[in-house]
């Protein structure tokens, strides 16, 4: 009797056993948690909110992070890219939101965030149609800039966390190095299943070592509430101020550019090519999440690049893993006591793990760039100038301090600066008529092997 075989399931759609879903999902949560809570802490601190209001902002942020991640991974109708994409608050919005909040308070911030989210939904199809302007020379450069620009974040964690009293203390760096070494050894010697949770295992080992050495304590867990529910418009009815809305619309364009780079990167890593329609669906989900952020007392949302690196490192491509992480974030947002447990993990422990994850993002960009023919001056210029512009604010954070706010919103982020530059230079060299587009237009022969022969497997 003939049997009909089912078509093979793509790794992105594979549903893993519950225990592995939980372990891999928790690993993604730990990878992004510090970045996720940093935005409400920075904005709330700048606006001099009370500790109770700060705690409220954090739980609201975690709740919407989880909802946004579920929407992006699981998808609904034309919303969600259905790839392993983790969502969190964008750092591109921090400076504009602080300025808006100092003038009009949180209601003005949330009014501008809601308008920005609606604009992202409307503009998503436009960005989707621009996908052909993101060839490997652009996507590889953007992914490389993402990884390199995140390394200073890991560096701050390694040193103990920006603003900490013992920043740069040798014991902090030693703890981060121990976590890094543990991850490397687990990745090298542990069985396959354990190796895939090397980051989680390294964080657990590092935290276990840190507690008796006095790096942290869990006393705040006892003070945290068991249940906390974010209600719409907790801080008042949103206010819609013209200047605030305009500045947040600029943030929306920057966020969409960053998310485009992250979605393309995950598509490369998972072997599921990003099509224009799929990109538009992902950007729509970003817009919906941002609208929800304005309603539920939090901020604009975007894809988190550190989790892109984790996908590349673990080679676990299932979107259901990241959806599980979204569910964990929802629980953390509803159960502040659980959030306090995660928040007690020392910064150097996260720093050791961050060095691996962010480095993996950069390496993924290099792998994509290996397919580019650098005998062409055009492609070489795209990469060279974009890297320089993208890393300038990373190396010199105050370089644009005297520029207008709208300019700083775009260029202060190395990711958005590099992405905008790469797209613009690709248009200039490879799409506009009248330029030289020959395969070898004056570059000296270095004797290098032709690019593009590298393995593209994920």
Secondary structure as the mmCIF struct_conf table of DSSP 4:
data_model
#
loop_
_struct_conf.conf_type_id
_struct_conf.id
_struct_conf.beg_label_comp_id
_struct_conf.beg_label_asym_id
_struct_conf.beg_label_seq_id
_struct_conf.end_label_comp_id
_struct_conf.end_label_asym_id
_struct_conf.end_label_seq_id
HELX_LH_PP_P HELX_LH_PP_P1 UNK A 4 UNK A 10
HELX_RH_3T_P HELX_RH_3T_P1 UNK A 11 UNK A 13
HELX_RH_AL_P HELX_RH_AL_P1 UNK A 18 UNK A 46
TURN_TY1_P TURN_TY1_P1 UNK A 47 UNK A 48
HELX_RH_AL_P HELX_RH_AL_P2 UNK A 51 UNK A 74
STRN STRN1 UNK A 76 UNK A 76
TURN_TY1_P TURN_TY1_P2 UNK A 77 UNK A 78
STRN STRN2 UNK A 79 UNK A 79
BEND BEND1 UNK A 83 UNK A 84
STRN STRN3 UNK A 87 UNK A 89
HELX_RH_3T_P HELX_RH_3T_P2 UNK A 91 UNK A 93
HELX_RH_AL_P HELX_RH_AL_P3 UNK A 94 UNK A 129
TURN_TY1_P TURN_TY1_P3 UNK A 130 UNK A 130
HELX_RH_3T_P HELX_RH_3T_P3 UNK A 131 UNK A 133
HELX_RH_AL_P HELX_RH_AL_P4 UNK A 136 UNK A 158
TURN_TY1_P TURN_TY1_P4 UNK A 159 UNK A 160
TURN_TY1_P TURN_TY1_P5 UNK A 162 UNK A 163
TURN_TY1_P TURN_TY1_P6 UNK A 165 UNK A 168
HELX_RH_AL_P HELX_RH_AL_P5 UNK A 170 UNK A 189
BEND BEND2 UNK A 190 UNK A 190
HELX_RH_AL_P HELX_RH_AL_P6 UNK A 192 UNK A 195
TURN_TY1_P TURN_TY1_P7 UNK A 196 UNK A 197
HELX_RH_AL_P HELX_RH_AL_P7 UNK A 198 UNK A 212
TURN_TY1_P TURN_TY1_P8 UNK A 213 UNK A 214
BEND BEND3 UNK A 215 UNK A 215
HELX_RH_AL_P HELX_RH_AL_P8 UNK A 219 UNK A 223
BEND BEND4 UNK A 224 UNK A 224
BEND BEND5 UNK A 226 UNK A 226
TURN_TY1_P TURN_TY1_P9 UNK A 232 UNK A 235
BEND BEND6 UNK A 237 UNK A 237
HELX_RH_AL_P HELX_RH_AL_P9 UNK A 242 UNK A 270
TURN_TY1_P TURN_TY1_P10 UNK A 271 UNK A 271
HELX_RH_AL_P HELX_RH_AL_P10 UNK A 276 UNK A 295
TURN_TY1_P TURN_TY1_P11 UNK A 296 UNK A 297
STRN STRN4 UNK A 301 UNK A 303
HELX_RH_AL_P HELX_RH_AL_P11 UNK A 305 UNK A 314
HELX_RH_AL_P HELX_RH_AL_P12 UNK A 319 UNK A 334
HELX_RH_AL_P HELX_RH_AL_P13 UNK A 336 UNK A 343
TURN_TY1_P TURN_TY1_P12 UNK A 344 UNK A 344
BEND BEND7 UNK A 345 UNK A 345
HELX_RH_AL_P HELX_RH_AL_P14 UNK A 347 UNK A 369
TURN_TY1_P TURN_TY1_P13 UNK A 370 UNK A 371
BEND BEND8 UNK A 372 UNK A 372
TURN_TY1_P TURN_TY1_P14 UNK A 374 UNK A 375
BEND BEND9 UNK A 376 UNK A 376
HELX_RH_AL_P HELX_RH_AL_P15 UNK A 377 UNK A 395
TURN_TY1_P TURN_TY1_P15 UNK A 397 UNK A 402
BEND BEND10 UNK A 403 UNK A 403
HELX_RH_AL_P HELX_RH_AL_P16 UNK A 405 UNK A 411
BEND BEND11 UNK A 412 UNK A 413
HELX_RH_AL_P HELX_RH_AL_P17 UNK A 414 UNK A 430
TURN_TY1_P TURN_TY1_P16 UNK A 431 UNK A 431
BEND BEND12 UNK A 432 UNK A 432
TURN_TY1_P TURN_TY1_P17 UNK A 433 UNK A 434
BEND BEND13 UNK A 435 UNK A 435
BEND BEND14 UNK A 439 UNK A 442
HELX_LH_PP_P HELX_LH_PP_P2 UNK A 448 UNK A 450
TURN_TY1_P TURN_TY1_P18 UNK A 451 UNK A 452
BEND BEND15 UNK A 454 UNK A 454
#
